[in-house]
Amino acid sequence: MAAVKKGIFYGIGVGPGDPDLITIKAAKILAAADLVITPTKKMGSPSIAFNIVKTHIPDLSKVLEMNFPMISLSEEREVLKKQWEENADEIEVLLNEGKDVAFITLGDPMVFSTYSYVMEFLLKRNIEVITLSGVPSFCNLGAQLNIPLTQGEESLGVVAMTQPIEEIRAILDAHQNIVVMKISANNALMAEELEKRGLEKSFVLVSNIGMETQKVVRDIAVLKGKIPYLSTLLIKKNYPID
C-alpha cells in the first residue's frame, strides 16, 4: 500500500484588521485547506485573526482552535516552548494524515508571531512549510495616514515594548523612525521616554487598525493612560506628524 502523502503546513498573515487586506493567494488557500487553525488564548473565544478572515472560509466546520497562552516570553519561555511543541505535535499528526493545514496569524507571520515558533518545530520534522506574507500593522498605519515610514537614507527601527528597557532605549536613540509593537505592555513608560527626548509631539498611536473601532492618537496624555491591546506606535524624529 502506498504511503499517504504528507499535507502542507501554511502560515497565513491576515493583516492588521481589514478583511480586504489579505492577499488573493491567502484567500485561495483558506478556501482550499482541509483545516484552518486559529490560535486563541481562551478556548471557545474566537481569535481576532479568525474574525478578520472568517468571510474567506466557506466551510467554518474545518476551523480548529488551538490554545496559545498569552504569557510573558521572557519570564515563561519554558512553559511556552512546551505548549508550542505540543501544538506542533498535534499539527504533525494532521499533516501525516495527508491534510493541508493553514495557520492564521495577525499581521505578518514573520513579525512577532507565535506562528514562527511552531513553524520552527515543523521544519525540523521534514514537513513542507509555505508561509504567506501579510500586511504588518505598522505598514498599514503609514499607508492610512499617508506618513512614510522611511525616506532617503533614514533608518527604521522596530521594537516590542516587551523587550528589556535598555534595548528599547538603544533603538529610540539609534534611529530616525521607530515602530513600537505591543505598546500596551507599558505605554506609560514609553510616554516618559518620549518626553525625556523632547519627542512628545513626534509620534502617532493607532489602535485597532483597520477595524470599526480604529482610533488615531497624537496626545501624549492619552499615551500615558490605558490603551487598547492592539495598538501600534510610530515615532518620527524629522517629519511633521500632524
N, C-alpha and C positions, 0 to 999 in steps of 0.2 A: 504494500500500500504506500502510495506517495505521501511524503511528509506534507503537512499543511504549511503553506507559505505564510511567514510572519506578516502581521499587519504593519502599517507605517504609523509612527507617532508624529503628529503635527502640533507644533506650538503656534498659536494664533494670537497676534496682538489685535485687540479690538478697538484700540484708540482710547481717547480720554472720556468720551461720553456720548457723542453724537453717533447714532447707529449708521448714518450715511457715510461715515468716515472709514469704515472698514474697506479693505481692498476687494476688488472683484474676485480675485483668487481665493481670498479668505471666505467669502460668501459661498463660493462653489464647494470648497472643502467642508464647510459647516453643513451644507445640504447633503453631501455625499458620504460623509464619515459614518461609520457604524455606531460610534459612541462619541459624545461630546462631554468632556469633563469640565465641570465648573468648580473651581476651588472656593471653599466657603469657610469662614471662621466659626460658623454655628450651623450644624446640620438642620435642614428644614427651612433655613433662611436664605432666600435667593441672593446670589452674589451680584455685585454691581456689574461685573463683566457679563453675566448672564442676561441681566435686564437690558443691557446695551444691544446684545445680538440675538435675542430670542425671536425677533421677527425674521431672522435669516435662517432659523432652524425649522424646517417644515414639520418634522416629527419630534415633538418635545419628549416623547417616551424614551428617546435614546440619550437623554441628558442624565449624566451621573454626577451626583455631588460627591466631593472628596474633601475631607477635613484638613485644613491647614491652619493651625493655631496662630493667632496674632499675638506673639510674644517677642521679647527683645532678642535679636540675633546675637548681640554681644554678650548677653547675660545667660541665655538659654540655648546656646548653639547645639549642645549635645542632644537636648530634647527635640529640637527642630530637625537635626540631622536624622534622628531615629524615625521621625514622622515622615520625612522626605523619602527615606529608604523604604519604609513600609508602603507608602503610596506608589513608589516606583515598582515594588514587587507586585502590587495589585494590577498596575497598568501592564506590566510584562506578561502576566497571565492572559490578559485580554488580547494582547498583541500575538502571543503564541497560538491563540485560537484562530488567528487569521483576521482579526478585526482591525480596521483602521480607526485610530483614536485621535481626536482633536482636543487639545487642552487650551482653553481660552484664558487670556490674561489681559488686564488693563494696560493701556498704552502700548509700549513695545516690549516684546518678550525678553529683550536683552538689556533693559534699563530697570534696575532694582526690582526684578521679577522673581517670584517664587518658582516659576516655571524653569528657570535656568538651573536650579539645584536638582530638580527631578530629571531634567534633560541630561545632566552630567552622569547620573547613575545609569540611565538607559544607554547612553553612548558606550559605556564600558561593557555592555552586555550584548554587543553586536546587533543592536536594534537600529533600523533605519529611522533617522530623525530629520524632519523637514520643518524649519522654522520660518514663519511668515512675519515680516515686519509690520508693526502698527504705528500709528501716529502718536509720538510721545506728547504728554500734556504740555510741555514747555514749547514744543514746536507749534502746537495749536494756539497756545497763548500768544506767541509772537504774531502769528497769522491773523488771529481775530482782532488784535489791537493795532495791527499794522506797525509793529515795533520790531525792527531787525534784531536778531539775537547777536549777530556779529557783523562787522563791516571792515573792509580793508584788511589791515594786519592785526586787528584786535583778537584777543583770546577769549575763549568761553570756558568757564569752569562749571562743573556740575557736581553738586554735593547733596548729601541727605542730612537732615537735621538730627538723625540718629547716630551720626558719626561723632567721634570724640571732638570736643570743642577746639582743641589745638589744630586739628585738621581743617575744621570749618574756618577758623580764623586765617589759616595759611592760604586757603583758596580765596577768601574775601580780599586778602591783601595782594594776591598774585595776579588777579585777572581784572580786565575792564568790565566784563559781563559775567554775571554769576546766576546760575539757576539753582534754587534750593528746593529739593524734593522733600516730601514727608515733613513739611514745615510745621504742621500742627503738633509735632512731637515736642517742640519747645520754641514756639513762635515768639514768646515774650523775650527770651534770651537773644534771639536774632534781632528783635527791635532794639535792644540795648547795644548790640554790636554795630548796628547801622548808625545809631546816634553817636557813638564814640568816634565814628569815621566821618561824620557830617553827611551821611547818606540817607537821612530820614525823608528826603524828597526824591530819592533816586531809585525807587522801587515800585513795582506793581504786584499786587497779590490777586490771583484769580482762583476762586473756589468753584467746585463742581463744573468744571469746564465742559461746555457743550450740552449741558443739561438745562432743564427748565429753571432750576434753582441757581444757575450761574450768577456769580457776583464778582464785580471788579472793585478792588480797594486800593487807594493810594494814601490813606490816612494812617500815620504811624500809631495813633492812639488805638485804632481798630486792630492793628497787628499785635498790640500788647494784650488784647483780650482773647476770648475764646473764639476760635475759628473752625470751620468745618474740616473734617479729616481729609477730604480730597481737595487739598489746596496746594498751589504751586506759586513760588515767589521768583520774580525776575528782578535782578539788580543791575542797573546800568549806570556806570560812573560818568560817562561822557556823552549822554544822549538825553534829550528832554523827554521825560516820561509822560508829562501832561501835555 
